[in-house]
Amino acid sequence: MLSWLLVVALAFVIGFVSIRAWWIERKKRVIAERGIVERPNSFYASKAVHNQEDEEWWRGIELKRLHEVNREYVERLLRQIDGAGIGTLTSEERAFMERMAKLEAPSRPGVRPKTDPWPSPA
């Protein structure tokens, strides 16, 4: 009687392990066939990633649509980024670039507009 229960229990465990292994492999194969790649959580991205995204967004500003004073300032800041890096911008310069990009940057699919988490009181 005991050996019969042992055989049934062993068969159950082997069956469960086999089905679980098959399911895991199937899931991996389906993901590989679809070409799904998980995106990193942008909320937890490093400062370098945020800086790169900001720079790409700022370079999308259509300079010809800006007033000449703003255009000269934006061009100077872009040259500063090219020469010394984005880390050399002050918080006021970054805020200016954000405002110019929000106003003048063309909408691009897949790029979310930047939002200010603490809007200034009106």
C-alpha positions in Angstrom: 0.0 0.0 0.0 2.8 2.4 0.9 4.7 1.7 -2.3 1.6 2.4 -4.4 1.1 5.8 -2.7 4.8 6.5 -3.2 4.6 5.8 -6.9 1.5 8.0 -7.3 3.2 10.9 -5.4 6.4 10.5 -7.5 4.4 10.5 -10.7 2.5 13.6 -9.6 5.8 15.4 -8.8 7.5 14.4 -12.1 4.4 15.5 -14.0 4.2 18.8 -12.3 7.9 19.6 -12.9 7.6 18.5 -16.5 4.6 20.7 -17.2 6.2 23.7 -15.4 9.4 23.3 -17.4 7.4 23.1 -20.6 5.4 26.2 -19.7 8.6 28.3 -18.9 10.2 27.3 -22.2 7.0 28.0 -24.1 6.8 31.5 -22.6 10.4 32.2 -23.4 9.9 31.1 -27.0 6.7 33.3 -27.4 8.5 36.3 -26.1 11.5 35.7 -28.4 9.3 35.3 -31.4 7.5 38.5 -30.7 10.7 40.4 -30.2 9.4 41.9 -27.0 12.1 43.8 -25.0 11.2 45.2 -21.7 11.7 48.9 -21.4 13.5 50.2 -18.5 11.3 52.1 -16.0 12.0 55.7 -17.0 11.1 57.0 -13.5 14.2 55.3 -12.1 16.5 56.1 -15.0 19.9 57.6 -14.2 20.7 61.3 -14.4 22.8 60.6 -17.5 19.8 59.1 -19.3 17.6 62.0 -18.3 20.3 64.4 -19.6 20.6 62.6 -22.9 16.8 62.7 -23.3 16.8 66.4 -22.5 19.5 67.2 -24.9 17.7 65.2 -27.7 14.5 67.1 -26.9 16.2 70.5 -26.9 17.9 69.8 -30.3 14.4 69.4 -31.7 13.7 73.1 -31.2 13.0 74.8 -34.5 15.3 77.7 -34.3 13.8 79.6 -37.2 10.5 79.9 -35.3 12.1 81.6 -32.3 12.5 85.3 -31.8 16.0 86.3 -32.7 17.0 87.1 -29.0 15.7 83.7 -27.9 17.3 82.0 -30.9 20.7 83.4 -30.1 20.5 82.3 -26.5 19.3 78.8 -27.4 22.2 78.5 -30.0 24.7 79.7 -27.3 23.4 77.1 -24.9 23.5 74.3 -27.5 27.1 75.3 -28.3 27.9 75.2 -24.5 26.4 71.7 -24.3 28.5 70.6 -27.3 31.7 72.0 -25.8 31.5 71.5 -22.1 28.5 69.1 -21.7 25.0 69.4 -20.4 26.1 69.3 -16.8 27.5 72.9 -17.1 24.0 74.4 -17.6 22.6 76.2 -14.6 19.0 75.5 -13.4 17.9 78.8 -15.0 19.4 77.8 -18.3 17.8 74.4 -18.1 14.4 75.9 -17.3 14.8 78.3 -20.3 15.5 75.4 -22.6 12.6 73.5 -21.2 10.3 76.4 -21.9 11.6 76.9 -25.4 11.2 73.1 -26.2 7.7 73.0 -24.8 6.7 76.0 -27.0 8.6 75.2 -30.2 9.6 71.6 -30.4 7.7 69.6 -33.1 5.6 66.8 -31.7 7.3 63.5 -32.2 5.6 60.1 -31.9 6.8 58.1 -28.9 8.3 61.2 -27.1 6.3 62.3 -24.1 6.2 66.1 -23.5 8.0 67.1 -20.4 5.9 68.2 -17.5 6.9 70.3 -14.5 6.1 68.4 -11.3 5.9 71.7 -9.4 4.3 74.3 -11.6 4.8 77.9 -10.6 1.8 79.6 -9.0 -0.1 81.7 -11.4 
